[in-house]
Amino acid sequence: MNRYPLGAYLLVAFALVASVLYTAPNFFGEVPAVQISVLKPTVKIDAGVMGIVEQTLKTNLLTSDGVFTDPDSIKIRFKDTDSQLKARDALERALNPASDNPSFILALNLISDSPKWLSSIGALPMYLGLDLRGGIHFLLQVDLQAALGKRLDGQAGFIRNSLRDKKISYSGIARDGMSLVVKFRDAAMRDKAQREIETIAPDLQLRTVDETTEFRIIGTLSLQAQKDTQKSALDQNITTLRNRVNELGVAEPIIQQQGADRIVVQLPGVQDTARAKDILGRTASLEVRLVEAHAGDPGSRDYDPQKIEAALKGNIPFGMELFSGRQGERSETLLLSKNVLLTGERLTNAAPTFDQQDHRPVVSIELDGQGARIMRDVTRDAVRRRMAILLIEKGRPEVITAPTIQSELGGRFQITGSRSTREASDLALLLRAGALAAPMDIVEERTVGPSLGAENIKIGFHSTWIGFALISAFMISYYGVFGVISVVALAINVLFLVALLSMLQATLTLPGMAGIALTVGMAIDANVLINERIREELRNGNSPQASIHAGYERAFGTIIDSNITTLIAGVMLFLLGSGPVKGFAVVLCLGILTSVFSAVMVSRSIVNLYYGNRRKLDRVSIGQIWQAGAERREGAAKQ
Amino acid sequence: MRHALIFNVISVITFLIAVGSLATRGLHLGVDFTGGTVMEVNYAQAPDLNKIRDVISKMGFVDAAVQNYGTSRDVLMRLPVKPGVTSAKLSEQVLDEICKAEAGNRSTAYNDVCPQVVRSRCEAEAKDKNLPAKDICPAGLKKDEEAALTLRRVEFVGPQVGKELVENGALALLFVSLGIVAYLALRFEWKFGVAAIVANLHDVVIILGFFSIFQWEFSLSVLAAVLAILGYSVNESVVVFDRIRENFRKMRRASVTTVIDNAITRTMSRTIITHFSTQLMVTSMLIFGGETLHYFALALTIGILFGIYSSVLVASPIVMWLRVTREDLVKPEKKATDIGAPI
């Protein structure tokens, strides 16, 4: 008798049901959708935006087929491309009233047409790689050495200024590779300077080198400072890239760090490499200007609502420009001087921290020596005036903050007034965007056209399907009923694998599809092992039921051993492979897991259900068993 | 086991040929490993490859390769890394030149040959000037499907990345081998681990040898296939070893040679059926998988064919010559709990 405990049957049944559910979205196809995401870092998706979207759809008599929101985007599904296009145009007008200065990106996208309840349990179609859906893949290398060098240069200027202020005479200060060398004529000055540098530049590790006529302090960035600088340079570049990619209107871009100093950018569906590269390679700049008139805080100088009113009507005084900026939640109009005080090159660091006194989030700014001097000269006469910081991207300036100058400022100061740490870090990122981006190079690029992608899907699907049919035909003709059971187990294996890939949202590539095919080819091994074992037990004269039992039991150890070796290869491929190979490795590893389960548990369940309950089982259908030949070999072996 | 010596001699000879070819001819490494640019262009009508070659060599590429890919209308161009020219510029320039050349050949307008290029340029310009695209783009621009040539694929790999991929590939091969030896040593005995890995590295060398002799392109996906084969054909050895262990327990009086012979004979049908099934799938990939999967499937085919023979006829003799004994596997105190023990 071969019976499984109820629990085992339930486990198999549960796995089957779950797999069918998670595989299902792959069969529903895709429908047109409009995807709204924020373009400006100062804008967020909130209830207000949702309201505008709903209102716009209602007034244009457009019915959506479901609205999906997440913190960064809204996806609206439509029945046909006609209403998709109409909705895009209507929403574009509603959300971006000023077409030369858009706040949102509206991208046309295709999303799964699966019922809402399926999406709500997280059942999504497989995530297709770029080689299957078409698009652009870039690997960018960030020059972190350059970022460190820039930071050291900043420190050099800072030290130069401070020594000059303290009247400590030095004979030279220069950067030599990744260290800063300050030279002195006598040891006393050197010691005095060392104490000074220790307090003003805590990020530097100092050591002294003395020669007969020259005394030196050599400063290198501490490990922690190096790490921080590199991390912020990378974060900075990722943020900048994200903002720029957003501008391209790509529905599902991927921008993430890879390794220590690389960034992957994947733009599905984008065909125009030249334009993408142009936009990704663009640089932003930063300007600091004084505010000449504003209508914001009456406590600051130049509070002049009338002047702003007049300027809005077109009466802009000579040497000034009108800008609308955002201060926290509300936007305001400012009249700025055309005179640029500082540019981004003078900024050496901008980081979110907390105020020493009241522990509120602030952004601390560091300027280089020249910047500090200018800042001091300007702010001495400008206390209580406001200073606007503009970020200029693609020739389009935007006021990112306009704080009031509280006192004379130097090379280091703080911008207060951030309401949350998030706001402070956003502001710091924006400031760095215009100043501190480390240089990047494209070190890898892969572009796949959409027709090639669709062809690859077809190819992968065909070859798997034909291979599967061939194997099925062979197994059934060779093993009879057990062949049918093996084929069913194999089909269920494919189902499990597809379900698992959909569930994990692992990226499916063409090598990944080859991996599915190969897994099918290899998974049959477990079934063959079992069937051969059962045959052998029968050949040895055991009863069918006992043979089935022994066949499964004995084959199990072998199946595990042989699959673990392949799993070792798969895991290594995953760890060391890149791009398409990684996709193959994921499928290979998952395929091994599902094939062990389906060959052992699922096929056993079917056998048990089919044969297990028969009290009298004289023969099982497992193909030809060569009785005589087997005995002869047995005899030979026993001699 | 009688023929073990003959088979091992054959192994050694094929192995030496493979090693010889690898040493003298080396592998034809793909762009993944060498760095460079690959462009795939689809022409509406079969183009004259020599004309395209002329265009490319006029641009200053010495080692560029231009060949058909799959059909006579698909052209694959391999361009070496050119110092000072970024990948962005390179693929654009090449596309621009071949568009011009094709327009010249057909004596038609550039716009009709490559509307894709024209459109992306004018749309970018329109976006920058904030005008509708139709004001700037030339009227009557053809659809992409009607273009005389379309860019299907561009791959650029920087030399640094290529070098890393070679290193990672070698590391992967090393770690997979070590991992398998360690696992087999744990599960069986070190002699089996060594035998299995020798047998299967011999497969790997033979696959590489084939790629070297015929100068087939060795790409990342071929490397993946080679590693998959390493894992897969160790399977074979494991199945035979499992039987050897079981036979040592059952056939108490038999000699070591008889035990191994019997294990091989008994697992033979399974080995052939499994390999046949896997090969059915791989053949389907080889025939229907297109150019992209061609060499991947080819590497798998060689691996599977040699895998049958090596695990059976190379691994087992090595185990024998390493003087495996009954005591190596059948440890008295563990006998009852081991999987596969007689019931």
Interface residues (C-beta under 8 A of the other chain):
Chain A: S99 D100 D131 L139 Q141 Q271 D272 T273 A274 R275 K277 D278 G281 K394 D441 I442 V443 E444 E445 R446 T447 V448 G449 S451 L452 E455 N456 I459 G460 H462 S463 T464 I466 G467 F468 L470 I471 F474 M475 Y478 L510 P511 A514 A517 L518 V520 G521 M522 I524 D525 V528 L529 E532 E536 A550 E553 R554 F556 G557 T558 D561 S562 N563 I564 T565 T566 L567 I568 A569 G570 V571 M572 L573 L575 L576 G577 S578 G579 P580 V581 F584 A585 L588 R633 A637 K638 Q639
Chain B: E40 N42 T86 S87 A88 S91 E92 Q116 S120 R121 E123 A124 D128 N130 T150 L151 R152 R153 V154 E155 F156 V157 G158 Q160 V161 L165 N168 G169 L171 A172 F175 V176 G179 I180 Y183 L184 R187 L220 S221 L223 A224 L227 A228 L230 G231 Y232 V234 N235 E236 V238 V239 D242 E246 M251 A254 T258 D261 N262 T265 R266 T267 S269 R270 I273 T274 F276 S277 T278 Q279 L280 M281 V282 T283 S284 M285 I287 F288 G289 G290 T292 L293 F296 A297 L300 I339 G340 I343
